[in-house]
């Protein structure tokens, strides 16, 4: 089964707008792929939903519960300092590395500019969905 670390912006887009990010989360919920997550990603998603989307405490709790139910949680054991201009992006890399994800999916230009990290391709959600559709749902490379 393919595994992916979904950046915070993927979760926020899935919750706020739907579309392709929502499809990725639905695939994880259906057991077609594994989505890896860290406490940092959960916190960043909830903070964004609260501050930018003005979600209520109840909605935030539902989002937190959903993320924890769908995703495989990891606790990164090391820190990296690859992206100096946005240190928070390094926390996403740490999650992907710790989980040994097959892909890191993001809309973040800084992360995308890396291309890959420790042999983990960094791709946009549309590209990931295309890869999955070519390979067949949930089957590895």
C-alpha positions in Angstrom: 0.0 0.0 0.0 1.3 3.4 -0.9 2.0 5.8 2.0 2.0 9.5 1.9 2.7 12.4 4.2 0.1 15.0 3.5 1.3 18.5 4.3 -0.9 20.7 6.5 -2.1 22.6 3.4 -3.5 19.4 2.0 -5.6 18.8 5.1 -6.7 22.4 5.3 -7.8 22.3 1.7 -9.6 19.0 2.1 -11.5 20.3 5.1 -12.1 23.8 3.7 -12.6 23.3 0.0 -12.8 19.6 -1.0 -11.6 18.8 -4.4 -8.4 16.8 -5.0 -7.1 17.2 -1.5 -10.4 15.8 -0.2 -10.1 12.8 -2.6 -6.7 12.0 -1.1 -8.1 12.0 2.4 -11.1 9.9 1.3 -8.6 7.4 -0.2 -6.9 7.1 3.1 -10.2 6.8 4.9 -11.2 3.9 2.5 -7.9 2.1 3.2 -6.6 2.6 -0.4 -3.5 4.5 0.8 -1.9 5.2 4.2 -1.6 8.8 5.2 1.1 9.6 7.8 0.8 12.5 10.2 2.6 14.0 13.2 1.4 16.1 16.1 3.0 19.1 14.4 0.8 18.7 11.3 -2.3 18.2 13.4 -1.6 21.3 15.4 -0.8 23.4 12.3 -4.0 22.3 10.6 -6.2 23.1 13.6 -4.5 26.5 14.1 -5.1 27.4 10.5 -8.7 26.3 10.6 -9.3 28.3 13.8 -7.4 31.5 12.7 -8.1 31.7 9.0 -11.5 29.9 8.7 -12.8 30.8 12.2 -13.9 27.3 13.0 -15.6 26.7 16.2 -14.1 24.5 19.0 -16.6 21.8 18.1 -15.6 21.7 14.4 -12.0 21.8 15.4 -12.4 18.8 17.6 -14.2 16.9 14.8 -11.4 17.7 12.4 -8.8 16.5 15.0 -10.7 13.3 15.6 -11.0 12.7 11.9 -7.3 13.2 11.3 -6.4 10.9 14.1 -8.8 8.2 12.9 -7.7 8.3 9.3 -4.0 8.9 9.6 -1.1 6.9 10.9 0.6 9.0 13.5 4.4 9.1 13.9 6.6 11.0 16.3 9.8 12.2 14.4 12.9 11.3 16.3 15.2 13.7 14.6 15.1 17.3 13.4 16.2 18.5 10.0 17.2 22.0 8.9 16.8 21.8 5.1 14.5 24.8 4.4 15.9 27.9 6.2 13.3 30.3 4.9 10.4 28.4 6.4 11.5 26.2 9.3 8.0 24.8 9.8 8.4 23.0 6.5 11.2 21.0 8.0 8.7 19.5 10.4 6.8 18.1 7.4 10.0 16.6 6.1 10.7 15.0 9.5 7.3 13.3 9.5 7.8 11.9 6.0 11.3 10.6 6.8 10.2 9.1 10.2 7.2 7.4 8.5 9.2 6.3 5.5 6.4 7.6 3.3 6.4 6.8 -0.3 5.5 10.4 -1.2 5.2 13.8 0.4 2.1 15.6 -1.0 2.0 19.4 -0.7 1.1 22.6 -2.4 4.0 24.4 -0.7 6.4 25.9 -3.2 9.4 25.6 -0.9 8.9 21.9 -0.3 8.0 21.3 -4.0 11.3 23.1 -5.0 13.2 20.3 -3.3 11.8 17.7 -5.7 12.5 15.0 -3.1 13.9 14.4 0.4 15.8 11.3 1.3 14.4 9.5 -1.8 10.8 10.5 -1.0 9.3 12.3 -4.0 7.6 15.6 -3.2 4.6 16.1 -5.4 1.4 18.1 -5.8 -1.8 16.4 -5.0 -2.9 16.3 -8.6 0.3 14.5 -9.6 0.0 12.0 -6.7 -3.6 11.2 -7.8 -2.3 10.6 -11.3 0.4 8.3 -10.1 -2.1 6.3 -8.1 -4.5 6.0 -11.0 -1.7 4.8 -13.3 -0.4 2.2 -10.7 -3.8 1.0 -9.6 -5.3 1.9 -6.3 -3.1 1.1 -3.3 -0.5 -0.9 -5.1 3.1 0.1 -4.6 5.5 1.3 -7.4 
